[in-house]
Amino acid sequence: MQWLSIFNTTVILGCTKSNRAPQEQSSSVEFEIPEHFPDLDLEHWPTEDRIELGRWIFYDQRLSVDGTRSCGVCHEQEKAFSDGLVRGLGAQNTPLPLNSLSLFNVAWRTELTWNHRIEELETHMLIPLFNYNPIEMGMTEDLILDRIREEDRYQPMFEAAFPTFENPITIANTLQAIADFTRTLISSRSPYDQWLTKGEPLSIEALRGEALFFSERTKCGHCHGGIFFDQPTEAALSEPNRHGYFNTGQYNIDDEGGYPPTAMGLFETTGLPEDMGRFRVPTLRNLSYTYPWLHDGTQLSLEAVIDAYARGGRLIESGPFRGDGQTNPFKSPLISGFELSDSEKNDLIAFLLSLNDPYLLEDEAFQTPFCQLREGEIINEPCVDQFELE
């Protein structure tokens, strides 16, 4: 893919917390890492000017060919930076094959997307911007640069964000700024976090649910471990890794382990039969805001999600994808089923809901600078008008 060579920025997870990159101390903004989160070491530490530039570009619809999409359309703040759709929509209302993953706490992810194992935010952005199969933003490099240069506010912002560049408006710098803003989208103030760090009380139901979640009966914690609830335990992985990919028995459309042809997991990358239906473990934080769930957005209630896992795989009784995921030959052995009473199921849901962080949805540092309308009224003044094609 030709776009992969236009920059070589890397993100490195380290063991020593550093609030500033040494080479950029004069211009770096304080990047507050929650005390209960892992240390984070970035080769290129975000600066205040780059973060602010990235916020503007993140929400600017200039980045889509028809002027209807921005990063912030598919990753809305009020939906914990997801989009609330079963599956995403690209420019020209092009249907996309997978559910849009949320972006909060993405700075700690070392593999991005559901199945492609991309490791860097800057590299990942090349796919939605320039991919034409299917179209997401539908852009070209020249079109992005032309549109940015046409907007007067961006020249001084790029100069401030990249002061060592004679001509700072480049694709690489644009992606760097968006990535710097995106890395600041930290969610760490849920009731569970407050209980963990400050001893603030959780409900009795949530505490019982936590015990169930991490029990050997449900085995939820084997895949959804760590502070982000997306890190499998070493015992669950065939090889050590930050992330894991599992077939959880959501489909079995041919009684031979088949998944719908538009979303087949790692199989699309590797071609290995055993990778059919294996998708990356998503975070369980902010579930109330990232509805609907699963890689293809086909689970519409937490009760239904739990029932499918309790059964040991989802049963689809009719339609083109009918089949019994319980008997999928590629299903992870961790999905073995379990029994829960109604009250236990309610306790488990209470725990999952304690991972919701409502502050993320309201943090002004993450809000769009462009005007938003609700029932014909602007709801976020002061603001500027959004880009529209003439």
Phi and psi in degrees as a GROMACS rama.xvg file:
@    title "Ramachandran Plot"
@    xaxis  label "Phi"
@    yaxis  label "Psi"
@TYPE xy
-65.395  -25.9949  GLN-2
-73.1637  -17.3495  TRP-3
-68.5635  -13.8082  LEU-4
-102.376  7.16683  SER-5
-83.846  -7.80106  ILE-6
-157.982  167.47  PHE-7
-137.451  41.8375  ASN-8
-69.0355  138.83  THR-9
-129.023  151.743  THR-10
-112.15  128.857  VAL-11
-123.532  126.913  ILE-12
-85.4613  127.795  LEU-13
-122.583  -176.518  GLY-14
-105.233  -10.2732  CYS-15
-114.824  122.813  THR-16
-69.9202  134.443  LYS-17
-137.048  121.012  SER-18
-83.8036  -11.3169  ASN-19
-144.358  145.474  ARG-20
-77.2696  128.155  ALA-21
-54.4855  -38.8551  PRO-22
-75.9501  -6.41593  GLN-23
-128.914  27.6672  GLU-24
-60.9977  -31.8287  GLN-25
-70.1582  -23.7719  SER-26
-122.876  -1.85446  SER-27
-76.3801  141.355  SER-28
-87.5419  147.493  VAL-29
-61.2473  126.447  GLU-30
-111.56  98.9524  PHE-31
-80.0439  112.32  GLU-32
-96.5368  124.224  ILE-33
-54.9121  141.026  PRO-34
-61.007  -28.5426  GLU-35
-93.246  6.75226  HIS-36
-96.0393  157.223  PHE-37
-64.2552  156.012  PRO-38
-63.158  151.077  ASP-39
-136.081  126.366  LEU-40
-126.014  115.276  ASP-41
-108.199  136.432  LEU-42
-65.1209  -40.1919  GLU-43
-114.903  98.4628  HIS-44
-76.3806  138.924  TRP-45
-59.9092  141.518  PRO-46
-108.566  158.604  THR-47
-58.6876  -42.8344  GLU-48
-67.2945  -38.2882  ASP-49
-70.1363  -37.9471  ARG-50
-62.8429  -44.8272  ILE-51
-66.8968  -41.9913  GLU-52
-60.143  -44.5408  LEU-53
-62.0397  -36.0017  GLY-54
-61.7199  -44.4476  ARG-55
-63.9329  -46.3487  TRP-56
-69.145  -36.374  ILE-57
-54.1863  -38.7664  PHE-58
-98.7091  2.1828  TYR-59
-88.7411  121.848  ASP-60
-76.2403  0.600474  GLN-61
-60.1174  -20.9609  ARG-62
-81.8351  5.79851  LEU-63
-120.706  147.134  SER-64
-60.5243  -34.6956  VAL-65
-102.051  6.58509  ASP-66
70.5313  22.6391  GLY-67
-111.975  -8.41941  THR-68
-129.664  147.142  ARG-69
-139.147  174.622  SER-70
-56.7879  -38.0822  CYS-71
-73.2365  -11.4112  GLY-72
-77.3036  -41.3288  VAL-73
-84.8558  -13.1251  CYS-74
-134.206  80.7774  HIS-75
-84.1492  137.406  GLU-76
-60.0769  -42.7618  GLN-77
-68.8368  -10.1305  GLU-78
-114.039  30.8851  LYS-79
54.5521  38.6131  ALA-80
61.9286  36.5966  PHE-81
-118.307  -165.589  SER-82
-125.014  -4.23959  ASP-83
75.3717  4.2704  GLY-84
-98.0982  154.585  LEU-85
-58.5746  -52.3997  VAL-86
-135.459  152.039  ARG-87
-67.0319  163.256  GLY-88
-122.003  134.486  LEU-89
-97.0504  -171.056  GLY-90
-56.5929  150.519  ALA-91
60.8989  25.3375  GLN-92
55.8337  36.4956  ASN-93
-73.0806  122.467  THR-94
-70.1776  136.836  PRO-95
-104.337  155.774  LEU-96
-80.0845  -17.6385  PRO-97
-127.883  158.238  LEU-98
-67.4864  140.241  ASN-99
-75.2406  120.104  SER-100
-71.3013  147.487  LEU-101
-73.2887  161.929  SER-102
-110.696  -8.61326  LEU-103
-64.7927  144.779  PHE-104
60.0045  23.5155  ASN-105
-68.7364  -19.8485  VAL-106
-58.875  -24.2753  ALA-107
-97.6136  1.43882  TRP-108
-87.7673  134.517  ARG-109
-106.523  -5.84584  THR-110
-138.398  130.58  GLU-111
-112.729  161.53  LEU-112
71.5421  169.373  THR-113
-72.5396  -28.3717  TRP-114
-149.402  -2.68445  ASN-115
-97.0431  -9.55991  HIS-116
61.2243  32.9095  ARG-117
-72.7818  139.447  ILE-118
-105.039  -17.7656  GLU-119
-123.107  140.617  GLU-120
-58.4362  -44.5203  LEU-121
-61.4045  -40.2013  GLU-122
-68.9946  -41.8071  THR-123
-60.0584  -38.7861  HIS-124
-62.9526  -20.0604  MET-125
-63.2844  -29.4447  LEU-126
-69.6236  -58.3596  ILE-127
-63.7987  -32.4269  PRO-128
-70.9508  -43.8995  LEU-129
-115.661  -6.89714  PHE-130
-71.0611  140.117  ASN-131
-118.996  10.1134  TYR-132
-142.978  80.824  ASN-133
-87.3038  170.402  PRO-134
-73.2426  129.322  ILE-135
-108.324  -68.1772  GLU-136
-102.065  -25.0971  MET-137
69.3433  30.4632  GLY-138
-96.4405  165.061  MET-139
-121.627  162.193  THR-140
-59.5024  -45.854  GLU-141
-63.2058  -39.781  ASP-142
-65.8617  -41.6085  LEU-143
-59.51  -50.2144  ILE-144
-64.5302  -39.6422  LEU-145
-62.137  -44.868  ASP-146
-67.753  -38.978  ARG-147
-65.3469  -42.766  ILE-148
-67.5322  -26.0512  ARG-149
-71.961  -21.3521  GLU-150
-93.8984  115.574  GLU-151
-59.1235  -34.075  ASP-152
-65.5066  -24.0981  ARG-153
-77.7028  -30.5751  TYR-154
-58.0467  -53.3836  GLN-155
-65.9267  -29.5631  PRO-156
-68.5695  -42.4069  MET-157
-65.3738  -39.3397  PHE-158
-62.9093  -40.0074  GLU-159
-70.3512  -36.3458  ALA-160
-76.3786  -29.909  ALA-161
-132.575  68.7795  PHE-162
-67.5862  -17.1257  PRO-163
-88.3906  -3.19663  THR-164
-94.9506  132.194  PHE-165
-68.77  -39.8319  GLU-166
-124.733  87.8813  ASN-167
-75.8529  -16.4962  PRO-168
-80.9527  94.9047  ILE-169
-132.772  164.535  THR-170
-62.9829  -45.352  ILE-171
-60.1356  -43.4255  ALA-172
-68.7788  -35.3279  ASN-173
-61.05  -46.6305  THR-174
-67.0302  -37.2352  LEU-175
-61.7416  -42.5861  GLN-176
-65.5442  -44.8381  ALA-177
-61.425  -42.695  ILE-178
-62.5946  -41.3414  ALA-179
-62.2025  -43.2189  ASP-180
-63.266  -45.238  PHE-181
-61.7703  -34.6291  THR-182
-68.426  -16.0046  ARG-183
-85.3393  -4.28222  THR-184
-78.8836  79.106  LEU-185
-103.164  130.683  ILE-186
-114.647  111.796  SER-187
-148.151  16.9582  SER-188
-122.623  31.8334  ARG-189
-73.295  164.508  SER-190
-54.459  -36.2888  PRO-191
-63.3351  -42.312  TYR-192
-62.939  -41.3557  ASP-193
-66.1908  -36.1963  GLN-194
-67.3608  -41.3771  TRP-195
-68.809  -39.423  LEU-196
-99.0444  -29.1037  THR-197
-121.434  -2.97952  LYS-198
73.1584  16.0915  GLY-199
-67.9446  141.672  GLU-200
-68.3764  140.486  PRO-201
-99.412  155.964  LEU-202
-64.2521  155.203  SER-203
-58.1059  -38.3523  ILE-204
-63.3136  -43.3617  GLU-205
-65.6257  -37.9535  ALA-206
-66.2906  -40.7034  LEU-207
-64.696  -38.353  ARG-208
-65.2743  -37.0164  GLY-209
-61.1732  -43.8785  GLU-210
-61.1302  -40.3544  ALA-211
-65.4199  -42.1724  LEU-212
-58.0729  -43.9999  PHE-213
-93.5187  9.42834  PHE-214
-81.7176  162.337  SER-215
-76.2932  -11.1813  GLU-216
-71.0126  -48.8791  ARG-217
-91.0726  -31.3207  THR-218
62.1263  18.9826  LYS-219
-58.251  -41.3785  CYS-220
-69.5725  -13.1675  GLY-221
-67.4237  -34.623  HIS-222
-99.8894  -38.2768  CYS-223
-104.028  62.3577  HIS-224
-98.4135  -175.978  GLY-225
74.8772  172.056  GLY-226
-67.2487  -20.9072  ILE-227
-95.2032  -3.67602  PHE-228
56.4897  38.9318  PHE-229
-141.864  13.0099  ASP-230
-113.39  114.039  GLN-231
-67.205  153.328  PRO-232
-72.2747  160.071  THR-233
-59.0143  -34.8803  GLU-234
-66.2107  -24.4173  ALA-235
-84.7015  -12.0396  ALA-236
-106.627  146.421  LEU-237
-77.3593  -22.7345  SER-238
-147.815  147.567  GLU-239
-58.3495  134.589  PRO-240
-163.959  151.607  ASN-241
-65.9137  -39.8501  ARG-242
-115.18  165.312  HIS-243
-136.809  156.992  GLY-244
-125.43  126.434  TYR-245
-137.94  145.861  PHE-246
-91.7975  117.183  ASN-247
-104.926  18.2242  THR-248
69.6378  38.2481  GLY-249
-81.5248  -23.5537  GLN-250
-140.553  161.466  TYR-251
-166.114  65.5827  ASN-252
-75.4371  -14.3305  ILE-253
-123.986  11.8612  ASP-254
63.4765  12.6757  ASP-255
-125.663  16.9721  GLU-256
96.2006  8.95984  GLY-257
-69.4522  146.012  GLY-258
-115.997  161.744  TYR-259
-53.9112  141.524  PRO-260
-63.9044  -19.1077  PRO-261
-84.3186  -9.04948  THR-262
-153.673  86.8726  ALA-263
-111.406  8.63479  MET-264
76.0877  -149.903  GLY-265
-61.107  -21.0211  LEU-266
-54.305  -33.5358  PHE-267
-65.1583  -26.3439  GLU-268
-93.3167  -42.599  THR-269
-98.049  -27.8875  THR-270
74.3925  5.3136  GLY-271
-83.5042  129.187  LEU-272
-54.8801  -37.9864  PRO-273
-69.6969  -11.5525  GLU-274
-90.9988  0.267449  ASP-275
-59.5521  126.718  MET-276
76.9553  8.31972  GLY-277
-89.8804  116.592  ARG-278
-122.152  156.701  PHE-279
-66.4209  142.4  ARG-280
-67.7028  121.451  VAL-281
-86.7143  161.951  PRO-282
-69.4799  151.886  THR-283
-103.786  3.96314  LEU-284
-70.4767  146.262  ARG-285
60.5247  38.5254  ASN-286
-62.7432  -32.5459  LEU-287
-63.4187  -24.6578  SER-288
-101.954  -13.0474  TYR-289
-107.334  14.7886  THR-290
-55.1129  146.629  TYR-291
-81.3965  174.566  PRO-292
-117.38  173.93  TRP-293
81.9207  167.745  LEU-294
-60.4006  -26.6278  HIS-295
-116.504  13.8798  ASP-296
64.9302  27.0292  GLY-297
-97.6318  0.719343  THR-298
-103.153  123.761  GLN-299
-108.229  -1.40033  LEU-300
-149.247  148.611  SER-301
-65.0274  -32.7538  LEU-302
-60.8507  -42.1517  GLU-303
-67.7557  -37.3707  ALA-304
-61.3294  -48.5461  VAL-305
-63.5848  -40.5993  ILE-306
-61.0495  -39.8372  ASP-307
-64.5659  -42.4461  ALA-308
-69.7047  -38.5088  TYR-309
-62.789  -33.5743  ALA-310
-76.0819  -18.5629  ARG-311
89.1606  21.463  GLY-312
142.256  151.075  GLY-313
-85.151  138.117  ARG-314
-103.008  120.375  LEU-315
-110.851  112.984  ILE-316
-88.8108  -15.7388  GLU-317
-150.735  167.761  SER-318
93.835  177.112  GLY-319
-65.6088  -20.3807  PRO-320
-108.98  22.0162  PHE-321
-62.2482  145.379  ARG-322
161.533  168.247  GLY-323
-110.623  104.117  ASP-324
-64.1196  -19.4224  GLY-325
-60.3045  -30.8929  GLN-326
-102.719  13.2742  THR-327
-62.0121  122.46  ASN-328
-68.8718  -15.806  PRO-329
-101.268  4.8447  PHE-330
-65.0691  141.943  LYS-331
-61.755  139.709  SER-332
-63.7651  -16.0192  PRO-333
-67.9132  -23.3984  LEU-334
-90.0638  75.2018  ILE-335
-106.539  -4.01855  SER-336
89.4585  160.134  GLY-337
-163.791  168.265  PHE-338
-113.906  136.731  GLU-339
-135.263  140.532  LEU-340
-76.3202  167.136  SER-341
-59.7578  -40.1223  ASP-342
-68.0985  -35.9892  SER-343
-67.3448  -38.6869  GLU-344
-62.3352  -41.8614  LYS-345
-62.5154  -37.932  ASN-346
-64.4645  -42.4936  ASP-347
-63.2806  -41.4786  LEU-348
-65.826  -38.1748  ILE-349
-60.1656  -39.6614  ALA-350
-65.6176  -46.1977  PHE-351
-59.6152  -38.901  LEU-352
-71.4614  -20.0841  LEU-353
-71.6225  -7.6859  SER-354
-90.3957  0.318726  LEU-355
-73.1042  137.88  ASN-356
-121.593  91.2307  ASP-357
-66.5394  -21.8119  PRO-358
-64.8567  -31.0286  TYR-359
-59.1061  -35.9393  LEU-360
-75.0181  -14.9014  LEU-361
-119.637  -3.35297  GLU-362
-63.2171  119.2  ASP-363
-64.959  -26.145  GLU-364
-64.4531  -20.6365  ALA-365
-102.353  -2.45444  PHE-366
-77.5689  154.556  GLN-367
-69.2899  142.378  THR-368
-84.3815  -6.51587  PRO-369
-92.5305  150.796  PHE-370
-66.7941  134.387  CYS-371
-113.971  134.953  GLN-372
-106.144  139.679  LEU-373
-137.783  118.147  ARG-374
53.8727  40.5187  GLU-375
80.7873  -0.329961  GLY-376
-113.826  139.12  GLU-377
-71.4252  129.756  ILE-378
-109.676  0.95907  ILE-379
-137.767  40.0342  ASN-380
-66.9934  147.166  GLU-381
-74.6018  149.752  PRO-382
-157.655  172.069  CYS-383
-120.781  156.714  VAL-384
-67.5079  142.28  ASP-385
-74.1041  153.047  GLN-386
-63.903  138.782  PHE-387
-137.442  140.962  GLU-388
-67.3139  139.508  LEU-389
